[in-house]
């Protein structure tokens, strides 16, 4: 069989990079008075092409390229597709919600695309130094996007907090990589897995693993590494929060799965109890804190911490069942969370003029479409049947039970009941009809444009599809789980598409 050109293994990243460059060049060539919103469509088109390139990778043989640093497999393709779809929806939301006079709008679209380059690269990297570079590409873009509303007080504050704490967590990851290299003599993930059982400096390996887990768990905002989340979510523009709460987390979870199951499978007895504790803490701390929130974005921030715990519960599963459950939950959470933040963006506005739960009262009467969609996404976050959230939690807790973590599954179920309190509080506010009083000003219904309407359609359809017919996505997740635990991909001869048909 002819060898696959290395460039095909990073084709989505190449297309995304070129898209970001094109957006910046067009932006620089436009007169200052010209509108920049068409650049969002350019970025969305380029990201759609990257999505197509990810699908094309199903036809090439699985394996590694660039001297064993980048891998193409069903696992990496799944996350490439997921990240590209999240970025497309985020761009569609931004096209209709960024005000025409917002500063550096072209740079906003370019930064979103450049951030996607790092996220996609992180999911396919099997070399820890490439992982670090990819993480920095993603992080630098998101640090800037978090402070995009620089004319407000909370925008710069959120960016500074995110940058300082993120840099601190990245230092932990880098020190962990250095310790692993000192103990094994390599930073290639497959080589690390072979070297760990016979390494003489086991304490260095354990310390390195612990530091790497700290760095990655910060990115997924798992407790106790979650303190940045509510402030950043509150200060960043809502379209940015929709991106931050899903795509970087998906990439970080992919990295966490690769570290746990490919680099350190023989140390499961060490990392599994740690993940157990973090999962229980994240679920409990996130839900308890969310109960006290009146600000919708802060409430959803703590909710995202709890959902990180639900996802981590799947790590207690045995083998491929735990991996596939975690991968499926990542997709389900991305669909419903991007959807709910899209509704929040339209209702609260770019400047978050209506940030509180009370401001959502009567939404279903002011805008039946947005009110109904908000209720739909909230019941999915609760985990009601016939939504993606139900099957996501079902598979995650089932994996935990099959792995012997029955207590963790019970903690998750109790927390799901606790979470319904604040989700339903927001849902009841949206469904509450306000009495008309003389002198009250009429509140106009939010306008739904073509781009943001397409974003709502995509997220609602995905959430419903994952709740009614999750078989195709679950099967893709299972195939990805098997390739994650497979031998080094140089030995695999069949194209990924052929393995999917088996």
LINTA-V278672 format. One record per residue. N is the residue number from 1. SS is DSSP state (a for helix, b for strand, c for the rest). D_CENTER is the distance of its C-alpha to the mean C-alpha in whole Angstrom. Layout:
n/ss/d_center
N/SS/D_CENTER
N/SS/D_CENTER
//
This chain:
n/ss/d_center
1/c/36
2/c/35
3/c/33
4/c/30
5/c/29
6/a/27
7/a/26
8/a/24
9/a/22
10/c/20
11/a/21
12/a/18
13/a/17
14/a/21
15/a/20
16/a/18
17/a/20
18/a/23
19/a/21
20/a/20
21/a/24
22/a/25
23/a/24
24/a/25
25/a/28
26/a/29
27/a/28
28/a/31
29/a/33
30/c/33
31/c/35
32/c/34
33/c/35
34/c/33
35/c/30
36/c/27
37/a/25
38/a/26
39/a/24
40/a/21
41/a/22
42/a/23
43/a/19
44/a/18
45/a/21
46/a/20
47/a/16
48/a/18
49/a/20
50/a/17
51/a/16
52/a/20
53/a/20
54/a/17
55/a/19
56/a/23
57/a/22
58/a/22
59/a/26
60/c/26
61/b/27
62/c/24
63/b/25
64/b/24
65/b/25
66/c/26
67/c/28
68/c/26
69/c/23
70/b/21
71/b/20
72/b/20
73/c/19
74/a/18
75/a/15
76/a/14
77/a/15
78/a/13
79/a/10
80/a/11
81/a/12
82/a/9
83/a/7
84/a/11
85/a/11
86/a/8
87/a/10
88/a/13
89/a/13
90/a/12
91/a/15
92/a/17
93/a/17
94/a/17
95/a/21
96/a/22
97/a/21
98/c/22
99/c/25
100/c/28
101/c/29
102/c/26
103/c/26
104/c/25
105/a/23
106/a/23
107/a/22
108/a/19
109/a/18
110/a/19
111/a/16
112/a/13
113/a/15
114/a/15
115/a/12
116/a/11
117/a/14
118/a/13
119/a/9
120/a/11
121/a/14
122/a/12
123/a/12
124/a/15
125/b/17
126/c/20
127/b/21
128/a/20
129/a/22
130/a/20
131/a/16
132/a/18
133/a/18
134/a/15
135/a/13
136/a/16
137/a/15
138/a/12
139/a/13
140/a/16
141/a/15
142/a/12
143/a/15
144/a/18
145/a/15
146/a/15
147/c/19
148/c/20
149/c/22
150/c/24
151/c/27
152/c/26
153/a/26
154/a/23
155/a/21
156/a/23
157/a/22
158/a/19
159/a/18
160/a/21
161/a/20
162/a/16
163/a/18
164/a/21
165/a/19
166/a/16
167/a/19
168/a/21
169/a/18
170/a/18
171/a/21
172/a/21
173/a/19
174/a/22
175/a/24
176/a/23
177/a/23
178/a/27
179/a/28
180/a/27
181/a/28
182/a/31
183/a/32
184/a/31
185/c/32
186/c/29
187/c/25
188/b/25
189/a/23
190/a/25
191/a/28
192/a/27
193/a/26
194/a/30
195/a/31
196/a/30
197/c/32
198/c/35
199/c/34
200/c/37
201/c/35
202/a/33
203/a/32
204/a/31
205/a/28
206/a/27
207/a/27
208/a/25
209/a/22
210/a/22
211/a/21
212/a/19
213/a/17
214/a/18
215/a/16
216/a/13
217/a/13
218/a/13
219/a/10
220/c/8
221/c/11
222/c/13
223/c/16
224/c/19
225/c/16
226/c/15
227/c/18
228/c/16
229/a/13
230/a/16
231/a/18
232/a/15
233/a/14
234/a/18
235/a/19
236/c/16
237/c/17
238/a/15
239/a/13
240/a/12
241/a/11
242/a/9
243/a/7
244/a/7
245/c/6
246/c/2
247/a/3
248/a/5
249/a/3
250/a/4
251/a/6
252/a/8
253/a/8
254/a/10
255/a/12
256/a/13
257/a/14
258/a/16
259/a/17
260/a/18
261/a/20
262/a/21
263/a/22
264/c/23
265/a/24
266/a/27
267/a/26
268/a/24
269/a/27
270/a/26
271/a/22
272/a/22
273/a/24
274/a/22
275/a/18
276/a/21
277/a/21
278/a/18
279/a/17
280/a/20
281/a/20
282/a/16
283/a/17
284/a/20
285/a/20
286/a/17
287/a/19
288/a/22
289/a/21
290/a/20
291/a/23
292/c/25
293/c/23
294/c/24
295/b/22
296/a/19
297/a/16
298/a/17
299/a/18
300/a/14
301/a/13
302/a/15
303/a/14
304/a/10
305/a/12
306/a/14
307/a/11
308/a/10
309/a/14
310/a/14
311/a/12
312/a/14
313/a/17
314/a/16
315/a/17
316/a/20
317/c/21
318/c/23
319/c/23
320/a/21
321/a/20
322/a/18
323/a/16
324/a/16
325/a/15
326/a/12
327/a/11
328/a/12
329/a/11
330/a/7
331/a/8
332/a/10
333/a/8
334/a/6
335/a/10
336/a/12
337/a/9
338/a/10
339/a/13
340/a/14
341/a/13
342/a/15
343/a/18
344/a/18
345/a/18
346/a/21
347/a/23
348/a/22
349/c/23
350/c/22
351/c/24
352/c/23
353/c/26
354/c/26
355/c/23
356/b/25
357/a/25
358/a/28
359/a/27
360/a/26
361/c/29
362/c/31
363/a/28
364/a/28
365/a/32
366/a/31
367/c/29
368/a/29
369/a/26
370/a/23
371/a/25
372/a/24
373/a/21
374/a/20
375/a/22
376/a/20
377/a/17
378/a/18
379/a/20
380/a/17
381/a/15
382/a/18
383/c/18
384/c/22
385/c/23
386/c/22
387/c/19
388/a/15
389/a/15
390/a/18
391/a/18
392/a/14
393/a/16
394/a/19
395/a/18
396/a/17
397/a/20
398/a/22
399/a/21
400/a/21
401/a/25
402/a/26
403/c/25
404/c/27
405/c/25
406/a/27
407/a/27
408/a/23
409/a/23
410/a/25
411/a/23
412/a/20
413/a/23
414/a/24
415/a/21
416/a/20
417/a/24
418/a/23
419/a/20
420/a/22
421/a/24
422/a/22
423/a/20
424/a/24
425/a/25
426/a/23
427/a/24
428/a/28
429/a/28
430/a/27
431/a/29
432/c/32
433/c/35
434/c/36
435/c/40
436/c/41
437/c/43
438/c/46
439/c/45
440/c/41
441/c/39
442/c/37
443/c/34
444/c/33
445/c/30
446/c/27
447/c/27
448/c/25
449/c/25
450/a/25
451/a/21
452/a/20
453/a/22
454/a/20
455/a/16
456/a/18
457/a/19
458/a/16
459/a/14
460/a/17
461/a/18
462/a/15
463/a/15
464/a/19
465/a/19
466/a/17
467/a/19
468/a/22
469/c/22
470/c/19
471/a/21
472/a/20
473/a/16
474/a/18
475/a/20
476/a/18
477/a/16
478/a/19
479/a/20
480/a/17
481/a/18
482/a/22
483/a/21
484/a/19
485/c/22
486/c/25
487/c/27
488/c/26
489/a/26
490/a/29
491/a/31
492/c/29
493/c/31
494/c/30
495/b/27
496/a/24
497/a/25
498/a/28
499/a/26
500/a/24
501/a/27
502/c/29
//
